[in-house]
Amino acid sequence: MSALGRWLTEAVPRGRIAAFRTLVYLFVAGDLVLFTPWVRTHASVPGELYRPLFVSRLLHLPTPTEWLITGIFWTLLALALLAATGRAPRLLGWSVFVLYLHWMIIAMSYGKVDHDRFGLLVALAVLPTAGRARHGDLTRTEAGGWALRVTQIAVICTYFLAAWAKLRFGGLDWMTGSVLARAVLRRGTDLADVIAQVPYLLIAAQFGIVAFELFSPVVFLLSGRWRTAMVGFFYSFHAVTMATITISFAPHLVAMASFLALERIRPLVLLRRLIGRTGGTAVPPHATAVEPDPTMGGSGQPPGGSGQAVVGGPPAGP
């Protein structure tokens, strides 16, 4: 296998796939209820206002109706919750992907297309190929590694292509203009108002955004703590964005969790501990949220390897 092939299929613990799968499908269910419930209002919009995206025209999808939108909503909600359990990963995974893609096509066919959902859609498309996975399982899988790597590439492409679009359509004027100033006027917070009063700070921020997006692929050249630090910077960038101009990028942030060592999160163990504390039952010392691989040494590192990092520590593999 070539070096590129080994990089694309670098094996990861199955537990990481299980945790990422649960996170993604729970977000899909939450997205329907919390972030995009407004899509259901399109059921009452006249059909002539529907401007289908290219993919909709390519697939000859019908003009949305009340029955179609309501049917997708309830079916997708139920299937996403079932898929979050990890059962029938292929059948439920493909079903959720197809329905959520249709939901997004309906959402974005009335004049506005959000680019923060690209990574999430790619994750939904590739997760069914990862096969079965159980929380906490440290057995490695190349199929799962490929699914995470492709998702990571989609996340970074979201940044890099956003910068390319800014320079292609706005040129250098995007960085020297009043893009952020207009955003602050439209939807800025009190924090944004304070920042906007500092001379040239918004202009500097625009240069910084483009530089950050253009150099985001560097994350693939880093490893260990340096990669963790850069991914942490990605998250902090979006935290500042939310705190200043109230843009969340929630779907993108979920897809970006593909960089994290999520196998250390054991939801069932944590739930048992919570129930034990609530019921006044003592929790055995061994019932921790992290169960080390018996092949690892006392440090949690496999002999001669980099080991699996906890969330917030250096991610191992894709």
Secondary structure, DSSP 8 states (H G I E B T S, - for coil): --HHHHHHT--EEHHHHHHHHHHHHHHHHHIIIIISGGGGGGGGS-GGG----HHHHHHT-----HHHHHHHHHHHHHHHHHHTTTSSHHHHHHHHHHHHHHHHHHHTSSS---GGGHHHHHHHHHGGGG----TT---EEHHHHHHHHHHHHHHHHHHHHHHHHIIIIITTHHHHSSHHHHHHHHH--HHHHHHHTSTTHHHHHHHHHHHHHHTGGGGGG--HHHHHHHHHHHHHHHHHHHHHH----HHHHHHHGGGS-GGG--HHHHHHHHHHHHTT----TT--S----TTS-TTS--TTS-----TTS-----
